[in-house]
């Protein structure tokens, strides 16, 4: 269920409100390649704590960016994937990737 917000007038500020955190951007990066279990996500996010990852995944689920699927198994199996709204962040991720590559080349000369 998508949360209701008093959204700012500026669309850039709205985007930052949803994704303006290092870990959220990197979670999206990892989920753009497909569905992941919690341990896979944590392994791909060097330095993130279990609590921070859990908190961010919950917020992103509330905001409609991430799906969480729980399987009725023992021990429980949980998988995370991007919703269509989360997938719509791909062009932003790609632009950040391209800019980062260009910046790295420029400063490494």
C-alpha positions in Angstrom: 0.0 0.0 0.0 1.4 3.3 -1.1 1.9 5.9 1.7 0.2 9.2 1.5 2.4 12.3 1.8 2.2 16.0 1.8 4.5 16.3 -1.2 6.7 19.2 -1.8 6.0 21.5 -4.7 9.3 20.7 -6.3 9.5 17.3 -8.1 13.2 17.0 -7.5 12.6 17.3 -3.8 9.9 14.6 -4.1 12.4 12.3 -5.8 15.0 13.0 -3.1 12.4 12.3 -0.4 11.9 8.8 -1.8 15.5 8.0 -2.9 17.8 10.6 -1.2 19.7 8.1 0.8 22.8 6.2 -0.2 21.5 2.8 0.8 18.1 3.2 -1.0 19.9 4.0 -4.2 22.2 0.9 -3.8 19.3 -1.3 -2.9 17.6 -0.3 -6.1 20.8 -0.9 -8.0 21.0 -4.5 -6.6 17.3 -5.2 -7.3 17.4 -3.9 -10.9 19.2 -7.2 -11.7 16.3 -9.3 -10.3 14.7 -10.7 -7.2 17.0 -11.2 -4.2 16.8 -12.7 -0.8 17.7 -10.6 2.3 21.2 -12.3 2.6 22.0 -11.7 -1.1 21.1 -8.0 -0.7 23.1 -7.6 2.5 26.1 -9.3 0.8 25.9 -6.8 -2.1 25.8 -3.8 0.2 29.2 -3.5 1.8 29.0 -1.9 5.2 25.2 -1.9 5.7 23.9 -3.3 9.0 21.0 -5.8 9.2 18.9 -3.3 11.0 19.5 -0.5 8.5 18.8 -2.8 5.5 15.6 -4.1 7.2 14.4 -0.5 8.0 15.1 0.7 4.4 13.4 -2.3 2.8 10.3 -1.7 5.0 10.2 2.0 4.1 10.7 1.3 0.4 7.9 -1.3 0.6 5.6 1.2 2.3 6.5 3.7 -0.5 5.5 1.2 -3.2 9.1 0.8 -4.5 9.8 -2.8 -3.3 7.7 -6.0 -3.1 8.3 -8.4 -0.3 7.2 -12.0 -0.9 7.1 -14.4 2.1 7.1 -18.1 1.5 5.4 -20.4 4.1 8.5 -22.4 4.9 10.6 -23.2 7.9 12.8 -21.3 8.2 10.8 -18.5 6.4 12.0 -17.5 3.0 11.6 -13.9 2.0 12.3 -12.4 -1.4 12.5 -8.8 -2.5 11.9 -7.3 -5.9 11.2 -3.9 -7.4 7.6 -2.9 -8.2 6.9 -1.3 -11.5 7.3 2.0 -9.7 10.7 0.9 -8.4 11.6 -0.3 -11.9 10.8 3.2 -13.2 13.9 4.4 -11.3 16.2 2.7 -13.8 16.8 5.7 -16.0 17.8 7.7 -12.9 20.1 5.0 -11.8 21.6 4.7 -15.4 22.1 8.5 -15.5 23.9 8.4 -12.1 26.1 5.5 -13.4 27.1 7.4 -16.5 27.8 10.6 -14.6 29.9 8.6 -12.0 31.9 7.0 -14.8 32.6 10.3 -16.4 33.6 11.9 -13.1 35.9 8.9 -12.2 37.7 9.3 -15.6 38.1 13.0 -15.1 39.6 12.9 -11.7 41.8 9.9 -12.4 43.7 11.7 -15.1 
